[in-house]
């Protein structure tokens, strides 16, 4: 019985009727909510695509990185994983590592290494990349949170204003019949309906995206720790101070011998 009574109401265009009876202030409120909804849905579609690509390419990058032995293997092979935050972090660290290998090399048993000071610079670059990736993932989320928190209140403002206009009109007309009140109340309530229609999809999308972003960020932190640890094991000169002094003396003697031969 309920369905039989509600179907004709929907078929007759209840929303259309309410919008037509809304006051100018109510229609302005609905327009503001419509603009907010457009921004909200733009962010929802864009972020869903970004997070989907991030998850997909991060899995591929993780498999490739796990299969490599050298932290620079992926970069030297020229592999690309667009959309993966972990790959952007990896690339930034690899570029900084290569810079120090070329500009500040340390020779250890014929192999090129970097000093502890250079390694600290690499760690800073990786940490900055983690922060930049987190900011990129969270970009635009403020719009969704605004839609969730502000949408219902903006709609409520339009409703209260419309009801106030309706009662003021009834008072001026000295008529308190249901027929006189119904159009104004319907026109006022559509603002609240619109606010809820804006806020509900934004709320579900926001909760899902916040959880996904938090997961990706935690994975980034874990990968960053693993990455810098592997760089330290493979490329950092971690010899004791005595070994470094002995190596420096040996290099000095090797450089002095050719000069002595030339002098003789």
C-alpha positions, 0 to 999 in steps of 0.5 A: 500500500505504501508503494502504491501511494508513493509511486504517483508522488514520484511520477508527478515530479515531487522534486520538480514541484518542490524546486518550483516552489522554492524561494530565491534563497532556497534556489541559490542554496541548491545552486551552491550545493550543485557546484559543491557536488560537481567538485566533489564528484570530480575529486571522487572520479579522479582519486578513484582512478589515481588510487587504482593505478597506484595499487596496480603499479605498486604491486608490479614495482614491488615484484620487480624490486624484490627480484633485483639484487642491486638497488639500482637495477631497476633504474639501470634497466630503464623500467617504468611504473607510472602511477606507483608512489613507491617507484617515484620514491625509488627513483628519487633515491636512485638519482641521489645515490648515483649523483654521490657515486659520481661526484663523491665516490669512495673506492673500497677494494676496487669498488665504488662506494659512498661515504656515510655523509653522502648516505645521509643525503640519500636518506633525506631525499628518500624521506622528502619523496615519502612526504611528497607522495603522501601530499599527492595522495591526499590532494583534493581530499579537503573538498570531500571532507567539506562536502561531507561536513558542510553539505547538510548544513548548507541544505539545512540553512536553505530549509530554515530560510525557506520555512521562515519565508513560508511562515512570514507569508502565512502571517501576512496572508492571515491564512494558516491552512495546510494548502497554503503551507504545503508548497512553501514547506516542500520548497524549503525541504528540497534544500535539505534533500539536496544537501544530503544527496551531496554529502552521502556519496562524498562520505562513503568515498571519503572513508574508503579513500582515507583508508586506502591512502593510509594503507599506501602511506604505511607501505611507503614508509615500510619500503623507504626503510627497506630501500635505504637499508639495502642501499647502506648494505650495498653502497655505503662505506661502513668500514671502521675508522682504522680500516679507513685510515689504513686505506688512505695511507695505502692510496697515498703510498700508491700515488707517491710511487709514480712521482718518485719514479718520475723524479728518479 
